[in-house]
Amino acid sequence: MRAMQFGRFGGPEVLQEADVPDPTAGPGQTLVQVEAAGVNFGDIKQIAGEHTDGPYAPQGPLPRIPGMEVVGRTAAGRRVLGYVPQGGYATKTVVSDRHLVALPPEVGAGEALAVLVQGLTAWHLLRSVARIRPGESVVVHAAAGGTGSLAVQLAREFGAGRIIATASSAQKRALALELGADAAIDGDAAGYRERVLDANHGRPADIVLDAIGGPVLDAALDTLGPLGRLVTYGASSRQTASAIAPSRLAVESITVAGFWVVPLIARNGTAGAELAQLLDLTARGRLRPLVGAEYDLARARDAHEDLLGRRTKGKLVLRP
């Protein structure tokens, strides 16, 4: 079968197209003919050699095939969405049955891929970690991206009082407003606090969802009010944030939390109520997963470079 694999750790340049043997499904697994594979920052970390020592890291010797999420068909013709620790960038892959769900016919491949890792991330950021309450204000960083665009919409679905989106261009900010944000601002660290407070009518924020890190995370802390929550779930800036003194958290009554969805998926599987709700909202048109560019499988390198360069909107899809 065709696959994109990497034989050493590094950047997008280490991805190479190859012909490899078909995988074989074992007990409790299903062989899936891949229709589309999703692209995630987690894939970039995978080929960079990050998260290699944890219990949920991809295993086995190099070369490896990256990719965590696929849409395809089983041998019986059932259309499915599946999560895999690795192996998605290929024409076929094997999926554990606990990570395989049937797709409603109304949900397209790109939409389904968007609501797996990124949709579950957005759901848990708001529900499980930030524990959003009706009427609260939510600041969503990188709001035109895969997770951010879903977080904007789910914040509205969950009763947020005011949603403030940040994005790096006027076009992306316009998209965030179209998706349901009440205000959209530049997300640069310089002048960040003033822009957020102005967009929130002078009031501090209740919740900030951050995937950028570095100076932006530092600036976001200064916008939180009492009992405010900042949830970090990525660091696309690849910059280090300042150390946070525990005494500051106590005095200002704020919470800083982290979240990574992969261990949760590994523990609970994907066939739960959260993903079912996301797919149902999508099928009924209440949730609009943002599908971005599509690339031939052989152009996976280009997809990674575009994602790293912050030139993308929504879910990136590889087509075998």
Secondary structure, DSSP 8 states (H G I E B T S, - for coil): -EEEEESS-SSGGGEEEEE-------TTEEEEEEEEEEE-HHHHHHHHTTT-SSTTS--SSSSB----EEEEE-TT--EEEEE-SS--SBSEEEEEGGGEEE--TTS-HHHHHHHHHHHHHHHHIIIIIS---TT-EEEESSTTBHHHHHHHHHHHHTT-SEEEEEESSHHHHHHHHHHT-SEEEE--STTHHHHHHHHTTT--EEEEEESS-HHHHHHHHTTEEEEEEEEE---TT--------HHHHHHHT-EEEE--HHHHHHHH-S-SHHHHHHHHHHHTTS----EEEEEEGGGHHHHHHHHHTT---BEEEEE-
